[in-house]
């Protein structure tokens, strides 16, 4: 869709309705539909005095021949008027992606996420933790598969949503047990950030400009490097804090994770802007309807990321009290 937008949308063929093939060129003076019969005008013009359209004016046509205003055979004048008064075919009629398609499919993905999260609430804590790990690893693999897959697969996208539901459900259950109420606060925060971002995008005040895209990529790479280092240090036992360097290091008495969390939430919000831009350009360009699944997948990935950053930031703030 949008070049330089969300990486999930890059590399896809978003061409819309196909165009009619061009008329083949023909030598000058030849009939394009065959050789010029003897006696016919080679330039497509009727001989002097003859009707150039092959029909006589209305009311002057010889018997058995149609004149001007004569409806085609088998159609009444009322049927013709109804045919010409019909509204033009819209995107949904021609198999092109619409905003409604994206909304419906995104809602389906989020519903599967919620369903997967709900499963972790009705199983023992050990099972919920296992589901969280399976969801994190499986979701990461399917995220890569769906990102690099040229044609969207609804089954794989919904499977990704279900695995992410396991991950988010297990994570929320653990953190909400440590800091009661943090899960609901994270849901409200995710909805609020998404709503504000959408309003800013619709107002035109925030756009995915090339300059903003460069800043986003630099900040995203820096954040990814920090997250990787922090994860390795936690796995190797170099730090004992449950959030690693995020709470182990403080700046002016404030945990480093607060600054990192605010940066990550800002990056996730800008990723939503990129998603909205890609979807808008895809609809405008007449992308095929099947790519509404790609748009829904991109939004789901961003919303999952946003929720994780918000609930982690809230947990760090609650743990610092």
C-alpha positions in Angstrom: 0.0 0.0 0.0 2.0 2.9 1.3 5.6 2.8 0.3 7.8 3.2 3.4 4.8 2.5 5.6 4.3 -0.3 8.0 6.7 -3.1 7.0 3.8 -5.6 7.2 2.3 -3.9 4.1 5.5 -3.6 2.1 6.1 -6.1 -0.7 2.5 -6.8 -1.3 0.8 -6.4 -4.7 -2.0 -3.9 -4.0 -3.1 -3.2 -7.6 -6.8 -2.8 -8.0 -9.1 -3.5 -10.9 -7.4 -4.6 -14.0 -7.5 -2.4 -17.1 -8.7 -3.4 -20.5 -5.9 -4.5 -22.8 -4.8 -1.8 -25.3 -6.0 -1.9 -28.9 -3.3 -3.4 -31.1 -1.6 -0.9 -33.5 -2.4 -1.4 -37.2 -0.7 0.0 -40.3 -2.0 3.3 -41.6 -5.0 2.9 -43.8 -5.9 -0.6 -42.8 -9.0 -1.6 -41.0 -8.0 -2.6 -37.4 -10.6 -5.4 -37.4 -9.5 -7.0 -40.7 -8.5 -6.1 -44.2 -10.3 -3.2 -45.8 -13.0 -4.6 -48.1 -13.0 -3.2 -51.6 -15.2 -0.1 -51.9 -15.2 0.8 -48.2 -13.7 4.1 -47.0 -10.2 3.2 -45.5 -10.4 6.0 -43.0 -13.5 4.9 -41.2 -15.6 7.8 -42.7 -18.9 7.2 -44.4 -19.3 8.2 -48.1 -20.8 11.6 -48.8 -24.5 11.8 -48.1 -24.7 8.6 -46.0 -25.4 8.5 -42.2 -22.0 8.0 -40.5 -23.6 5.9 -37.8 -25.4 3.5 -39.9 -28.8 4.5 -38.5 -31.5 6.7 -39.8 -32.9 9.6 -37.7 -35.7 8.6 -35.4 -38.9 8.3 -37.3 -37.2 8.1 -40.7 -35.8 4.6 -40.5 -36.9 2.1 -43.1 -39.2 -0.6 -42.0 -37.3 -3.2 -39.9 -34.3 -0.9 -39.1 -33.8 0.9 -35.8 -33.8 4.7 -35.8 -32.6 7.2 -33.2 -34.4 6.8 -29.9 -35.5 3.3 -30.8 -34.8 1.0 -27.7 -32.8 -2.2 -28.3 -34.7 -5.3 -29.2 -36.3 -7.0 -26.2 -36.0 -3.9 -23.9 -38.7 -1.3 -23.2 -38.0 2.4 -22.8 -38.8 2.1 -19.0 -36.2 -0.7 -18.6 -33.6 1.4 -20.4 -34.2 4.3 -18.1 -33.9 2.1 -15.0 -30.6 0.7 -16.3 -29.1 4.2 -16.9 -30.4 5.5 -13.6 -28.7 2.8 -11.5 -25.9 4.0 -9.3 -22.3 3.2 -10.3 -20.8 0.1 -8.9 -18.9 0.8 -5.6 -15.7 -0.8 -4.3 -17.6 -3.6 -2.6 -19.4 -4.5 -5.9 -16.1 -4.7 -7.8 -14.2 -6.8 -5.2 -12.0 -4.0 -3.9 -11.0 -3.3 -0.3 -13.2 -0.9 1.7 -12.9 0.6 5.2 -15.8 -1.6 6.3 -13.9 -4.7 5.2 -10.9 -3.7 7.3 -13.1 -2.8 10.4 -14.9 -6.2 10.2 -11.8 -8.3 9.8 -9.9 -6.3 12.5 -12.8 -6.9 14.9 -12.7 -10.6 14.1 -9.0 -10.7 14.9 -9.4 -8.8 18.2 -12.3 -11.1 19.1 -10.0 -14.1 18.6 -7.4 -12.4 20.8 -9.9 -11.8 23.5 -11.1 -15.4 23.2 -7.5 -16.7 23.6 -6.9 -14.5 26.6 -10.1 -15.7 28.2 -8.8 -19.3 28.0 -5.9 -18.5 30.3 -8.4 -17.3 33.0 -10.0 -20.7 33.3 -6.9 -22.9 33.6 -4.5 -23.4 36.4 -1.8 -20.8 36.8 0.9 -23.2 35.6 -1.0 -24.0 32.5 -1.6 -20.2 31.9 2.1 -19.6 32.2 2.8 -22.4 29.7 0.2 -21.0 27.3 1.8 -17.6 27.6 5.2 -19.0 26.5 3.6 -21.0 23.7 1.7 -17.9 22.6 4.7 -15.7 22.6 6.9 -18.0 20.6 4.1 -19.2 18.2 2.9 -15.7 17.7 6.3 -14.5 16.8 6.8 -17.2 14.2 3.4 -16.6 12.7 4.0 -12.8 12.7 7.0 -13.4 10.5 5.2 -15.8 8.2 2.3 -13.5 7.7 4.6 -10.5 7.2 6.6 -12.1 4.4 3.8 -14.0 2.8 2.8 -12.4 -0.5 -0.9 -13.4 -0.3 -2.7 -13.0 3.0 -4.0 -16.2 4.6 -7.1 -15.6 6.9 -6.4 -18.9 8.7 -2.8 -18.0 9.6 -3.8 -14.5 10.6 -6.6 -15.7 12.9 -4.1 -18.4 14.3 -1.7 -15.6 15.1 -4.5 -13.7 16.9 -5.3 -16.7 19.0 -1.7 -17.3 20.0 -1.3 -13.6 20.9 -4.4 -14.0 23.0 -2.7 -16.8 25.0 0.4 -14.6 25.5 -1.6 -11.5 26.5 -3.9 -13.5 28.8 -1.0 -15.2 30.6 0.9 -11.9 30.9 -2.1 -10.0 32.2 -2.9 -12.7 34.7 0.6 -12.7 36.2 0.9 -8.9 36.4 -2.7 -8.4 37.6 -2.0 -10.8 40.4 1.0 -8.7 41.4 -0.7 -5.4 40.9 -4.5 -5.8 41.0 -6.3 -3.7 38.4 -3.4 -3.2 36.1 -5.0 -5.3 33.4 -8.1 -3.2 33.2 -6.0 0.0 33.2 -4.0 -1.3 30.3 -7.1 -2.1 28.3 -8.5 1.4 28.9 -5.1 2.9 28.1 -4.9 1.0 24.8 -8.3 2.1 23.8 -7.6 5.7 24.7 -4.3 5.9 22.8 -5.8 4.2 19.8 -8.8 6.6 19.8 -6.6 9.7 20.2 -4.3 8.5 17.4 -7.2 7.9 15.1 -8.6 11.4 15.7 -5.3 13.0 15.1 -4.9 11.1 11.9 -8.4 12.0 10.7 -7.8 15.7 11.5 -4.6 15.6 9.3 -2.4 16.9 12.2 -0.2 13.8 12.3 1.0 12.0 9.1 3.6 9.5 8.3 6.0 11.9 6.5 9.4 10.7 5.2 11.1 12.7 8.0 9.0 11.2 10.7 9.5 7.8 9.1 13.3 8.2 9.4 13.0 9.2 13.1 10.7 6.2 13.7 13.1 3.7 12.2 16.1 5.0 14.1 14.1 5.0 17.4 12.7 1.6 16.6 16.1 0.1 16.0 17.5 1.6 19.2 14.5 0.2 21.2 15.0 -3.2 19.6 18.7 -3.3 20.5 17.9 -2.3 24.1 15.1 -4.9 24.4 17.5 -7.6 23.1 20.3 -6.7 25.5 17.8 -6.5 28.4 16.4 -10.0 27.5 19.8 -11.6 27.3 20.8 -10.1 30.7 17.6 -11.4 32.3 18.1 -14.9 30.9 21.7 -15.1 31.9 20.9 -13.8 35.5 23.0 -10.7 35.1 20.1 -8.7 36.6 17.7 -9.9 39.2 14.9 -7.4 38.6 11.7 -9.0 36.9 11.9 -6.2 34.3 15.7 -6.3 33.9 17.4 -3.0 33.2 14.0 -1.2 33.1 13.9 -1.2 36.9 17.5 -2.0 37.8 18.7 1.4 36.4 17.3 4.7 37.6 17.6 8.2 36.3 17.0 11.0 38.9 15.2 8.4 41.0 12.9 7.3 38.2 13.3 3.8 36.8 14.7 3.6 33.3 11.7 1.6 32.2 9.4 4.6 32.6 11.4 6.5 29.9 11.7 3.5 27.7 8.0 2.7 28.2 6.9 6.2 27.1 9.2 6.0 24.1 7.8 2.6 23.1 4.2 3.7 23.5 5.0 6.7 21.3 6.5 4.4 18.7 3.5 2.1 18.8 1.1 5.1 18.4 3.1 6.2 15.4 2.9 2.7 14.0 -0.8 3.1 14.1 -0.5 6.2 12.0 1.5 4.2 9.5 -1.2 1.5 9.5 -4.0 4.1 8.9 -2.0 5.7 6.1 -1.4 2.3 4.4 -5.1 1.4 4.7 -6.2 4.7 3.4 -3.9 4.5 0.4 -4.9 0.9 -0.3 -8.6 1.8 -0.4 -7.9 4.8 -2.6 -5.8 2.7 -5.0 -8.5 0.0 -5.3 -6.6 -2.8 -3.6 -8.2 -6.2 -3.9 -10.6 -7.1 -1.1 -8.4 -9.9 0.2 -5.8 -7.4 1.4 -8.2 -6.2 4.1 -6.9 -9.2 6.0 -3.4 -7.8 5.7 -4.6 -4.5 7.0 -6.4 -6.2 9.9 -3.2 -8.2 10.7 -1.1 -5.0 10.7 -3.5 -3.3 13.1 -3.6 -6.4 15.4 0.2 -6.5 15.6 0.4 -2.9 16.5 -2.4 -3.1 19.1 -0.8 -6.1 20.8 2.5 -4.2 21.0 0.8 -1.1 22.4 -1.0 -3.1 25.1 2.2 -4.9 26.2 4.0 -1.6 26.5 1.2 0.0 28.5 0.7 -2.8 30.9 4.5 -3.1 31.5 4.8 0.7 32.1 1.9 0.5 34.6 3.5 -2.4 36.4 6.8 -0.6 36.7 5.0 2.5 38.0 3.0 0.4 40.5 6.1 -1.4 41.6 7.9 1.8 42.3 5.3 3.0 44.7 
